[in-house]
Structure formats: C-alpha cells, structure tokens
Amino acid sequence: MSSTSSAQPNIAIVGGGPAGLVALLTLRNRGVHATLYEREASRHARAYMGGMLDLTWEEGQRALRENGLAEAFKANSRLEAQESRLCGKAGVVLAARTEADIPDETKARPEIDRRVLREIMLAATPEDAIKWGHSLASVRPLEDGTGKHELTFTNGAAVVSDYLIGADGANSRVRPLVSPATPIYYGVNGAEISVAPAVAALPENADIREAVGPGTCTCAEDSKVISLQRNGDGRIRAYIWHRAPIDWKLPREPQEARRVLHEMYEGWAPWIHKMIDICDDGAIYPRPLFYLPVDHRWVHKPGVTIIGDAAHLMSPYAGMGANVAMYDGLELGNVLADAVSKGLSLEEREAAIAAVEEKLCGKAQKFADMSYQYVDIAFGPNVPQIFLDMFKDQDGPEQSN
C-alpha cells in the first residue's frame, strides 16, 4: 500500500440511516468532505416510518451533542413518551410507569421520533452532501493497493471512493467486502401497522388512545407481542410479532393482511383488533426479525468498513440499535477526520480504523447479547409474568424502533 494520502480523500457513505447521517455530519463538521449515497428518492420518502427512539446519553445523545444538535434534540424530544404500560392479551394494564415514576437516570433519555431525529440531522447537512436516488448495485475494490473502491448505482452513476463506509443496513451490499456474515432469522415474524394522527384523535378511538397512553404499551402473552407507541404527532404505531417460520408471509393486500393479523390475535382485547381495522392501508409492513452473530467481527480490509446494522444488526428488544449506530458513526467519523487533518499515511489511517472497528464491535457485542436474550424472554413461556418482574425492577427490555 502507498504511504501517502491525499489531503481530502473522496469518502463515500452508503446509507442514510442514523449511522450514515452521523458519520456524514461528523466528517463535514470537522472540515472533511464526504458524500452520502441514499437509495430513497428524496428526504420526504417513507416519512411515516419508524417509531420512537430512546437515545442514551453516552451513545445517541453524544453523537448529537458533538455535532451541535443538543438543543435541537432537547426541543424535539418528549419526556412523557417514557411512560410505559404492560398488558396481557386482555389488554388490561398489569403495570405502569407514569412520568412521576421515571427514574432520574431515565429522565436524561427523553424519547424522540425516528422521523424527527432524521429531520434534525438532515437540516444540519449541506444539500450537496447527499445524493438521493442512488441505490448501490455493485462495488468492487480497485487493484492498485490504495484501498479505493468503484461503486456503481442502479441509476447508472459510478464513483470511485478513497474510503468507503457501508451504513446500508441489514442487507448491506458493502458487508461482503469485509465479512461473510449474513443475517440470521430469530424465528419471529410479524408486521408494523400505524393509525394516522387524525384517525387516532377521533372520539370513537378514545379506547385505543387511553390503552396506549402517551408513551409505550406492551401486550405480551402466548409467545406473541404487540408493542404500541404514541408518536409526537399523535400517530399510534404497533409492532406485531409472533413465533413463525421464515416462510410466513404477511399478505400485501391490506384487507388480507388485516385478516391474517386478526386470526393471529384471536381472543385478544377488542381495542387491539380495532386498531388493526383502522390502521392505514399504506402503512402495513412485514417485520421479520433478524440479527448478525452477537460476536460479529472481521479482519480489517483497506479502504472500507461497515457501521450500524450493516455491522451489528440486532432486534429492537434492548432499545440500543439506533444508539449503537449513532455511536459508530461518531467514533468512525472522528477517527477519519483526525487521519485527514493530521495527514496520516494510508498505513496509519488503516491502523487507526482497524482499532476503532474493534472498539465498536466490542461495545456492540454487549448490547447484541442483551437483545438476543430479551427476544427469548419476550417470546418464552413465562410472559407476561417475567415482564412484570422486570418491569418492577424498572430494568426490563426497552423497545425503541
């Protein structure tokens, strides 16, 4: 490998989720040019997707603080969203945590809608830093010893990166460059549905609003879980999961999807079935759960790395996926920015990145292991009682998506 490095390398980030956006902001805010390539057509695509996020002080919130977004987070997060309720299939509250019950350490972690978080980060990003409508078709390393890669997109565009960051999620096209790992099915499948704010606010739907409350409501029993959330705009979202084989499919046609969900939850509370009835036709999504090996690591490869779900895919049952992703983006961005500002040689840059990869994988492993164990608990035989015991300890499985 060459021992020299250009002052401003061409850094390409693939994927515009929390990991990619934080990496982009971290680099740009430190004077390092980087471009993010996102497959969605525009910043307005999939605007209603994504639930609430519980951003931790040392991970997600730190990534915002160190990029000048602490005040924006404070202005757009909601402490009342930390309220939570636990029910069985009868939909009756078995335990609850109100705003008055929230421990001090949890008050430092007010919830924020994923959509709002995305808007905050996009507002802080120069318009020319993101190339929308760029879905990665293929990527190959150049055989010149510099760690460069050629990226080809489905729209016909092609670029050569001096450094490539794969932040492209569970089905990453960048991951195979560094690791043979592929997502593993948890044995849990289901759907995401949501009720539009105007519909949720109707008087006849007061029973659903009252059941969910201002934060989250988890209904769990018989190896099935429904996790409901109240978004800041009043939208009520539900993640509906059950034990099922990998070939279980949610029908695409909305009425057929509703029929399947009703059958899955036969005998559950009427307000749960009502929510299935009134959910948006255009916001019913399949949600199988996958994970990468808890101890996922790779041998460092020059000129490329992966972060977020591309590196540490885990279930939402530890509430840490977005936090880990944002921490990844911040730490990697800082290391790359430092390498550029100091004019490090390629060998020095790669050594620094190899070290941060190990650091990030070690940190993620703790939360990935927690997430894996919580899935077994959530869909095990002793629910909701085991959830009740954890709930009383105020240390149960967080579910932020």
N, C-alpha and C positions, 0 to 999 in steps of 0.2 A: 504493500500500500504506500502511496505517496506520503511524504512527511510534511506537505504544505496544505494549507486550507485557505480558500478564498475568504475575503473579509465578510462578504454577505452571501452565504450559500443559499441555494434555492431549496427552501424547506416546504415540503408538501404534506398536508394533513388530510387524510381521507376520513370523512365522517363528521357530521355537525351536531353530535350529541354533547352531553356535558363534558366528556373527556376532551373531545376535539376543540370545542369552543374555549375551554380554559387554557389548553395548550396554545391556541392561537392568540388569545388575549395576553398571556404571559410573555410570549415572544414579542408580539407587536409593542406591548407596553414597555419593553426593555430595548426597543430600537432594532429588533431583529426582524427582517422581512420573512413572512411566511404566508402561504396561501392555503385555504381550506377548500376542499372539493366535496360538495354535498349532492347526493342524488336527487333530493327533493327539488321540485321546480322553482320554489320560491320560499321566502321566510314565512309565508302565510299557509303553506301546506300543512296538513294534519294538525291544524290549530287546536282541536279539541282533544287531542290525545294526551295521555299522561296524567297521573294522579298527583297527590301531594308528596312532597319530599321533606324529610326530617334532616336538615343539614347540621352536621355536628361541627363544634367549634374548631377542632383541630384539622378537619378534613374539608368538607364542603364550604363552611363559612370562611375558613382560612384562605381558600382559593379565591373567594370573592374579595376579602379584605386586602389581600396582597395585589389585587388588580383594581383597587379603588372603588369597589362596589359595595362596601359595608353599609353605607347609608341607603342605597337602593334596596338592599336586602331588608334592612330594618323597616323601610317604608312599605314594603310589599309582602312581608311575612305576617303570619297570624298566630298569636299565642293560643287563642280559643280552639284552633284546629288541633291542639294537643289533647283536647278532651277525647276520651275513648269509652267505648261500651263493649261488653261481651255478652253474647246471647247463645242459646242453643237453637235448635231448628224451630222451636216455638216462637222465636223472635222476641222473647221476653228478656229484659235486661237482668242478667245474673250478677254483674259487677260493673261499676262505672267509675271513671276518674273525671271529675269536673275541673274547671280551671283553678278553683281554690285548692284542689288536691295535688296540683302539679308540683313535683319537687323542684327546688331551686336549680339543680343542675340541668333539669329538663327545660326550664324556662329559658335557658340560654340557647335553646334549639327550637324556636318557633317554626312552624311549617310554612312552606311556600309551594304554590302550584308549579309543577314542572313547566307548564306553558309560560307562566310569568317569569320564572327563572330564565328560560330561553330568551324571552323578550328583553330582559335586563342585559344579558350578555350580548345579544345582537345589537342593541342600542349603543353599546360601548365599542363595537367593532367597526372599523372603516369599511365602507361598502365594497371597496375593491379587494378586500381580503378574502371574500367568499365567492366561489364560483358555483352558482346554483345550477341544477340540471346536469350535473356531472356524476353519472353512475359509473363506477370503475368496472371495466370489462376485463382487463388483464394487466399484470405488472410483471416485469422481468428485470433481474439485475444485469447491468452492463458489465462486460468482461474486461474492464480497464483498471481494476484494482483500486478504484476510488470510492466504492460503495454507492455509486449512482444507480438509479432505477428508472426505467422507462414505464410510464403509466399511460394506458390507453383507455379512453372512456367510450361509452356506448354512443355518444353523440358525435364521435369521430375525432374529438380533440385528443392530443397526445402531448405529454410534457416529460421532461427529464428532471428528476429530483437529485439534489446533492444529499438530502436526508429525507427519509420517508417515515411518517408517523401513521400507523394504522389505528384509527379510532373508529373503525367501521363495524362495531357491534358483534353480536353473537355469530353471525355467518360471515365473518371477516374474510375478505379476499387477500388481505395483507398477511394474516396469520400464517398461512402455509410457507411463507418465506423464512419464518423463524422457528416454527413449531408444527409437528404433525398432529397435534391435539385437535379434536373435533368435539362439538357439544354433545353431552350425554343426557339422555332423557330421564327425568326424575320419576316417571310413572304417574305424573299428574298433568291433567289437561283440563281445558275449560274455555271460558270466554271473558271478555271485558264488555260491559254494557254501560250506558250512561243515559241519564234523563236531563234534557235541556233545562237551563235555569227557569225559563218562562213556564215550562210544564211542571217542574218541581214546585214552583211557587203557587200553583193553583190551589184553592181552598180544599178541593176534593183529594188532594195529595198530602194533606197535613199529616196523615198517619205515617207516611214514609219519612217526611222531614223530622217528625218527632222521634221516630225509631232510630234514625241515623245520628241525629244531633249535629252540633257544629263541627265535629271532627271526624272520628272514625267509629265504625261499628263492625265488629267481627261476629259472625254467626257460624258456629262450628259444631258438627256432630256427624256421626256415621261416616267418617272418612271423607267428609265434604266440608268446604269452607267457602263462605261468602264474605269478602272484605269490602265494606262500603265506606266511601269518603265524601265529605262535603267540600267541594272546591270553593275558592274565594268568590267566584262569580255566581254561586248558587247551584251550579251543576252537581248532580249526585251521581257518583261513579261506583260501579261494583265490579269486583273481580270474582268470578265464579269458578271454583275448581273442584275436581273430584279425582279419585284414583281411576285411571283408564289406560288402556294400551295405546301405544304410539299411533296406531291406525285409527283411533277415534277421531271423528271429524265433526266439526260444527258446520251445519248447512249454511250455504251462502245466502239463500233466500231468507229474508228477515222473519217471516211467519213460520217457516220451517225451523229456523234457529230457536225461536221462542218455544215452539212445540217441544223440541228436544230439551231445552232448559227446564220447562215446566215438568217434564217427565223425570228429569234428574232429581228435582227437588219436590217430588210428590210428598204431601204430608207436612211441608214446611209452612211457615207463617203466611197468612193471606197477603200481608203487605209486601213480602218478598215476591210473590207471584204477580202482584200488581205492578211492581217495578219492572219486572220482565215484560209485562203487557205494554207499558207506556214508554219504554226506552226508545231512543232514536233508531229509526231504521238504518240510517247511515253511520251508526257508531256501534256496531256489533262486530267484535273482532275475536278471532281464535287466539287463545293464550296458553299454548303448551309450555311447560316449564323445563328448561334445560340448564345444564351447568358444565363448566370445564373442571378438570381434575382439581381438587382442593389445593394440591401442592404444585400446581402448574408452573413450570419454569422452562427455560430454553437456553440453549447455547447461543451467546451473543453473535449476531450477524452484522457485519459492517453496513452502515448507511440506512438501517431500518430498525424500527421497534414497534411494539403494539402496546396500547393502553386501554383502560376501561373494560367494557365487556369483551372486547377482542382478546384481552389477556386474562381477565379474571371473572368470567361470566358466573353469576350466582343467582339464586332465587331472591325475591324481594323479602324473604322471611327474616332477615336480620336488619332490614332497613338501611343497608350500607352500600348498595350497588352504585348509586349516584355519588355518594361521598367518596368511595374508593376511586371512581372515575375522575372526579374533580381533583382529588389529591394527586393522582397520576399525572394529569395534565399540568398541574402547577409544578410538581417536582421535576418532571422531564423538561418542561419549558425553561425552568430556572437553570438547569444543567446545560441545555443547549445554548441559551443566551449567554451564559458565562463562558462557554467554549468559544463563541463567536467574538465576544467583547475582548477576551484575552488573546485572541488569535492563536488558539491551540492548534497543534498539528492534528492531522486526521487520526494518528495513533492515540494521541492524548484525548481527543474528543471521544473516540470509541471506548477507551478505557473508562472515562467518566460515565458514559451512558451505560456500559455494562454494569458498573457499580450501582447506578440508580435503578436499573432493572431488577437487580437482586433485592434492593431495598423495598421496591414497590411490591414485588412478588411476596416477600416475607410479610409485609403488612397486610396484603390482601388475603393471605392464607388464613389468618386468624378469623377474619370475617366470613370467608368462604366456608370454613369449617362450621362456624356458628350457624350459617344459613342452611347448610346441609342437615345439621342436627334438628333445626327447627322445622324443616319440611317433614321429617319423620315424626316429630311430635304432633304437628298440626293435623296430619292425616293418619294418626295412630288410633288405637282403640280406646284411649282414656280421655278423649275430648268430649265435652268441654271441661271436665274436672281438672285436668292438668293445666289448662289455660287459666282456670280460676285460681289455682295455687300460684302460678307465675304472676298473674295479674295482681294478687295481693302483695307480692314482693315488689311491685312496680318495676319489674325487670323482665317482663315477658317479651315475646317476639314482636318486634316492631315491623309494621308492614307499610312501607312507603314505596311507591312505584314511579 
